[in-house]
């Protein structure tokens, strides 16, 4: 991954084969990490964060697996911030639609529109970072807690 998550006290990196089971494993790992880090599963950001993460890992598995045999999820958290980034080595850099565009997005991009709506609804940010060699990217989500 070409970008690092901001220095926060809690950190973890998970690399998985780009297969459908990666979505479930990433979600379960996220739930376990949040609990270990003292973030309540009832916190209003947790369910949307899990859905965002699931969408991003699903996109990597569906669209990048041919060029990226692995997907990597990097996590970081502090007392008021949760950050996660989903990385694959496919060179396509997706456009992140503005949240109100969800109803007008073409079928193939509805997952990213959902990601953007949920992120904006939590006053978070989403950014695509291209790898330095142009051969991959990370989609980084930052959510306030």
C-alpha positions as CSV (number, residue, x, y, z in Angstrom):
1,X,0.0,0.0,0.0
2,X,1.4,3.4,-0.9
3,X,-0.4,5.5,1.8
4,X,-0.3,4.9,5.5
5,X,-3.2,5.4,7.9
6,X,-2.7,8.3,10.3
7,X,-1.0,7.4,13.5
8,X,-3.7,6.3,15.9
9,X,-3.2,4.1,19.0
10,X,-5.0,1.0,17.6
11,X,-3.8,-0.5,14.3
12,X,-4.2,-3.7,12.4
13,X,-3.6,-5.0,8.9
14,X,-5.5,-7.9,7.4
15,X,-4.5,-9.5,4.0
16,X,-6.9,-12.0,2.5
17,X,-7.2,-13.9,-0.8
18,X,-9.5,-12.0,-3.2
19,X,-12.3,-14.6,-2.9
20,X,-15.9,-14.2,-1.7
21,X,-15.1,-15.5,1.8
22,X,-12.9,-12.4,2.2
23,X,-15.9,-10.2,2.8
24,X,-17.2,-12.2,5.7
25,X,-13.7,-12.6,7.2
26,X,-13.0,-8.8,6.9
27,X,-16.4,-8.0,8.5
28,X,-15.8,-10.5,11.4
29,X,-12.3,-9.2,11.9
30,X,-13.6,-5.7,12.1
31,X,-16.2,-6.6,14.7
32,X,-13.6,-8.3,16.8
33,X,-11.1,-5.4,16.5
34,X,-13.7,-2.8,17.4
35,X,-14.6,-4.8,20.5
36,X,-10.9,-5.2,21.5
37,X,-10.4,-1.5,21.0
38,X,-13.4,-0.7,23.3
39,X,-15.7,0.6,20.6
40,X,-19.2,-0.6,21.4
41,X,-21.1,-2.6,18.8
42,X,-24.0,-0.3,19.6
43,X,-22.1,2.8,18.6
44,X,-24.0,4.5,15.8
45,X,-21.0,4.4,13.4
46,X,-20.4,0.6,13.7
47,X,-23.2,-0.8,11.6
48,X,-22.6,1.7,8.7
49,X,-18.8,1.1,9.0
50,X,-19.4,-2.6,8.6
51,X,-21.6,-2.1,5.6
52,X,-19.1,0.3,4.0
53,X,-16.2,-2.1,4.6
54,X,-18.3,-5.0,3.2
55,X,-19.1,-3.0,0.0
56,X,-15.4,-2.1,-0.5
57,X,-14.1,-5.6,0.0
58,X,-16.9,-7.0,-2.3
59,X,-15.8,-4.6,-5.0
60,X,-12.2,-5.7,-4.7
61,X,-13.2,-9.3,-4.9
62,X,-15.6,-8.8,-7.8
63,X,-13.7,-6.4,-9.9
64,X,-10.0,-6.7,-9.0
65,X,-9.3,-10.4,-8.3
66,X,-8.0,-11.1,-11.9
67,X,-5.1,-8.6,-11.4
68,X,-5.0,-8.6,-7.6
69,X,-5.0,-12.1,-5.9
70,X,-5.1,-10.4,-2.5
71,X,-7.1,-7.7,-0.8
72,X,-5.7,-5.9,2.2
73,X,-7.6,-4.0,4.9
74,X,-5.8,-1.6,7.1
75,X,-7.4,-0.4,10.3
76,X,-6.7,2.3,12.8
77,X,-8.7,3.8,15.6
78,X,-8.5,6.3,18.4
79,X,-10.9,7.6,20.9
80,X,-12.7,9.7,18.3
81,X,-11.8,8.3,15.0
82,X,-12.1,5.1,13.0
83,X,-10.1,4.7,9.8
84,X,-9.9,1.8,7.4
85,X,-8.6,1.4,3.9
86,X,-9.2,-1.4,1.4
87,X,-6.4,-2.0,-1.0
88,X,-6.0,-4.1,-4.2
89,X,-3.6,-4.1,-7.0
90,X,-6.0,-3.5,-9.9
91,X,-5.0,-0.2,-11.6
92,X,-8.6,1.1,-12.1
93,X,-9.2,4.0,-9.9
94,X,-12.9,4.4,-9.2
95,X,-14.7,7.7,-9.1
96,X,-16.4,8.2,-5.8
97,X,-19.8,9.7,-6.5
98,X,-21.2,12.6,-4.5
99,X,-23.8,11.3,-2.0
100,X,-26.9,12.8,-3.5
101,X,-26.1,11.1,-6.8
102,X,-27.1,7.6,-5.4
103,X,-30.5,7.6,-7.0
104,X,-29.0,8.5,-10.4
105,X,-25.9,6.3,-10.5
106,X,-25.7,3.5,-13.1
107,X,-26.2,0.0,-11.8
108,X,-22.6,-0.9,-11.6
109,X,-21.7,1.9,-9.2
110,X,-24.5,1.7,-6.7
111,X,-22.3,0.1,-4.1
112,X,-19.9,3.0,-4.2
113,X,-22.9,5.4,-4.1
114,X,-24.0,3.6,-0.9
115,X,-20.5,3.8,0.5
116,X,-20.5,7.6,-0.1
117,X,-24.0,8.1,1.3
118,X,-23.1,6.2,4.5
119,X,-19.8,8.0,4.9
120,X,-21.3,11.4,4.4
121,X,-24.2,10.5,6.8
122,X,-21.6,10.0,9.5
123,X,-19.7,13.2,8.6
124,X,-16.8,11.0,7.4
125,X,-14.5,11.2,4.4
126,X,-13.6,8.8,1.5
127,X,-10.5,9.1,-0.6
128,X,-9.0,7.0,-3.3
129,X,-5.2,6.8,-3.1
130,X,-3.3,5.4,-6.1
131,X,-0.2,3.3,-5.5
132,X,3.0,5.0,-6.4
133,X,3.5,2.7,-9.4
134,X,-0.1,3.2,-10.7
135,X,-0.7,-0.6,-10.3
136,X,-3.2,-0.4,-7.5
137,X,-5.2,1.7,-5.1
138,X,-6.6,2.1,-1.7
139,X,-10.0,3.5,-0.8
140,X,-9.6,5.1,2.6
141,X,-12.6,5.8,4.9
142,X,-12.3,8.1,7.9
143,X,-15.3,8.2,10.3
144,X,-15.7,10.2,13.5
145,X,-16.6,8.2,16.6
